[in-house]
Amino acid sequence: MAELRELAGSRDVPALVALRARIVLWSAEGRRRKDIAELAGVAPLTVDRCKARYAERGLAGLEDKRRGGPRTQVPPQVRARVIALTRMSPSADSGLSHWSTRWLRM
């Protein structure tokens, strides 16, 4: 509980982590889910999630989940092929004077 109180009052943690710590503390005090949600300005489901994540993972459960980075738009093999092609001139029998995006996709 001391660690939760420290997190809830700390200025060194993200506001969302401090809020989650307060939610867990209020729950430990015996406050009702509806009252906690009103105090925190969140939905009752959020209260349930905070409590469950804390019960499951402790203080680490109050941190934001890591999210994956953005998807790779162009696969590495395609990117390498396009770069290699642009370093060469089109063949003489293709009738092209320069590469176009349409011809590079083929």
CYANA upper distance limits for C-alpha pairs under 8 A (distance plus 0.5 A):
  1 MET  CA      5 ARG  CA      6.73
  1 MET  CA     25 LEU  CA      7.90
  2 ALA  CA      6 GLU  CA      6.67
  3 GLU  CA      7 LEU  CA      6.69
  4 LEU  CA      8 ALA  CA      6.53
  4 LEU  CA     21 ALA  CA      5.98
  4 LEU  CA     22 ARG  CA      7.95
  4 LEU  CA     24 VAL  CA      8.40
  4 LEU  CA     25 LEU  CA      7.42
  4 LEU  CA     59 LEU  CA      8.19
  5 ARG  CA      9 GLY  CA      6.77
  5 ARG  CA     21 ALA  CA      7.80
  5 ARG  CA     22 ARG  CA      8.02
  5 ARG  CA     25 LEU  CA      7.95
  6 GLU  CA     10 SER  CA      6.40
  7 LEU  CA     13 VAL  CA      7.54
  7 LEU  CA     17 VAL  CA      7.98
  7 LEU  CA     18 ALA  CA      6.04
  7 LEU  CA     21 ALA  CA      6.86
  8 ALA  CA     17 VAL  CA      8.12
  8 ALA  CA     18 ALA  CA      4.71
  8 ALA  CA     19 LEU  CA      7.00
  8 ALA  CA     20 ARG  CA      8.33
  8 ALA  CA     21 ALA  CA      5.75
  8 ALA  CA     22 ARG  CA      5.96
  9 GLY  CA     18 ALA  CA      7.33
 10 SER  CA     18 ALA  CA      7.64
 11 ARG  CA     15 ALA  CA      8.46
 13 VAL  CA     17 VAL  CA      7.01
 13 VAL  CA     18 ALA  CA      7.19
 14 PRO  CA     18 ALA  CA      7.08
 15 ALA  CA     19 LEU  CA      6.65
 16 LEU  CA     20 ARG  CA      6.72
 17 VAL  CA     21 ALA  CA      6.75
 17 VAL  CA     62 LEU  CA      6.17
 17 VAL  CA     63 GLU  CA      6.40
 17 VAL  CA     64 ASP  CA      8.18
 18 ALA  CA     22 ARG  CA      6.79
 19 LEU  CA     23 ILE  CA      6.72
 19 LEU  CA     40 ALA  CA      7.57
 20 ARG  CA     24 VAL  CA      6.87
 20 ARG  CA     50 CYS  CA      6.54
 20 ARG  CA     62 LEU  CA      6.54
 21 ALA  CA     25 LEU  CA      6.71
 21 ALA  CA     62 LEU  CA      7.43
 22 ARG  CA     26 TRP  CA      6.52
 23 ILE  CA     27 SER  CA      6.68
 23 ILE  CA     36 ILE  CA      7.00
 23 ILE  CA     40 ALA  CA      7.58
 23 ILE  CA     47 VAL  CA      7.07
 23 ILE  CA     50 CYS  CA      7.66
 23 ILE  CA     51 LYS  CA      8.10
 24 VAL  CA     28 ALA  CA      6.72
 24 VAL  CA     50 CYS  CA      7.42
 24 VAL  CA     51 LYS  CA      6.30
 24 VAL  CA     54 TYR  CA      8.05
 25 LEU  CA     29 GLU  CA      6.82
 26 TRP  CA     30 GLY  CA      7.22
 26 TRP  CA     31 ARG  CA      6.31
 26 TRP  CA     36 ILE  CA      7.10
 27 SER  CA     31 ARG  CA      5.86
 27 SER  CA     32 ARG  CA      7.61
 27 SER  CA     33 ARG  CA      7.84
 27 SER  CA     36 ILE  CA      7.78
 27 SER  CA     51 LYS  CA      8.38
 31 ARG  CA     35 ASP  CA      7.11
 31 ARG  CA     36 ILE  CA      7.05
 32 ARG  CA     36 ILE  CA      6.73
 33 ARG  CA     37 ALA  CA      6.66
 33 ARG  CA     44 PRO  CA      6.74
 33 ARG  CA     47 VAL  CA      7.24
 33 ARG  CA     48 ASP  CA      8.30
 34 LYS  CA     38 GLU  CA      6.79
 34 LYS  CA     44 PRO  CA      6.52
 35 ASP  CA     39 LEU  CA      6.65
 36 ILE  CA     40 ALA  CA      6.53
 36 ILE  CA     44 PRO  CA      8.29
 36 ILE  CA     47 VAL  CA      7.69
 37 ALA  CA     41 GLY  CA      6.27
 37 ALA  CA     42 VAL  CA      5.52
 37 ALA  CA     43 ALA  CA      6.09
 37 ALA  CA     44 PRO  CA      5.66
 37 ALA  CA     46 THR  CA      8.18
 37 ALA  CA     47 VAL  CA      6.72
 38 GLU  CA     42 VAL  CA      7.08
 38 GLU  CA     43 ALA  CA      8.31
 42 VAL  CA     46 THR  CA      6.80
 42 VAL  CA     47 VAL  CA      7.89
 43 ALA  CA     47 VAL  CA      7.36
 44 PRO  CA     48 ASP  CA      7.00
 45 LEU  CA     49 ARG  CA      6.74
 46 THR  CA     50 CYS  CA      6.66
 47 VAL  CA     51 LYS  CA      6.77
 48 ASP  CA     52 ALA  CA      6.58
 49 ARG  CA     53 ARG  CA      6.48
 50 CYS  CA     54 TYR  CA      6.62
 50 CYS  CA     61 GLY  CA      8.25
 50 CYS  CA     62 LEU  CA      7.36
 51 LYS  CA     55 ALA  CA      6.56
 52 ALA  CA     56 GLU  CA      6.53
 53 ARG  CA     57 ARG  CA      6.40
 53 ARG  CA     58 GLY  CA      7.67
 53 ARG  CA     61 GLY  CA      5.29
 53 ARG  CA     62 LEU  CA      7.28
 54 TYR  CA     58 GLY  CA      4.95
 54 TYR  CA     59 LEU  CA      6.65
 54 TYR  CA     60 ALA  CA      7.97
 54 TYR  CA     61 GLY  CA      5.47
 54 TYR  CA     62 LEU  CA      6.76
 55 ALA  CA     61 GLY  CA      8.48
 56 GLU  CA     61 GLY  CA      7.59
 57 ARG  CA     61 GLY  CA      5.31
 58 GLY  CA     62 LEU  CA      7.97
 59 LEU  CA     63 GLU  CA      7.93
 74 VAL  CA     78 VAL  CA      7.09
 74 VAL  CA     79 ARG  CA      6.81
 75 PRO  CA     79 ARG  CA      6.83
 76 PRO  CA     80 ALA  CA      6.61
 77 GLN  CA     81 ARG  CA      6.74
 78 VAL  CA     82 VAL  CA      6.69
 79 ARG  CA     83 ILE  CA      6.73
 80 ALA  CA     84 ALA  CA      6.62
 81 ARG  CA     85 LEU  CA      6.63
 82 VAL  CA     86 THR  CA      6.65
 82 VAL  CA    104 LEU  CA      6.98
 83 ILE  CA     87 ARG  CA      7.02
 84 ALA  CA     88 MET  CA      7.50
 85 LEU  CA     89 SER  CA      8.13
 85 LEU  CA    104 LEU  CA      7.93
 86 THR  CA     99 TRP  CA      7.55
 89 SER  CA     97 SER  CA      8.49
 89 SER  CA     98 HIS  CA      7.25
 89 SER  CA     99 TRP  CA      8.04
 90 PRO  CA     94 SER  CA      7.25
 90 PRO  CA     96 LEU  CA      6.67
 90 PRO  CA     97 SER  CA      7.47
 90 PRO  CA     98 HIS  CA      6.84
 90 PRO  CA     99 TRP  CA      7.07
 91 SER  CA     95 GLY  CA      8.12
 91 SER  CA     96 LEU  CA      8.02
 92 ALA  CA     96 LEU  CA      7.75
 99 TRP  CA    103 TRP  CA      6.87
 99 TRP  CA    104 LEU  CA      7.15
100 SER  CA    104 LEU  CA      6.71
101 THR  CA    105 ARG  CA      6.81
102 ARG  CA    106 MET  CA      7.42
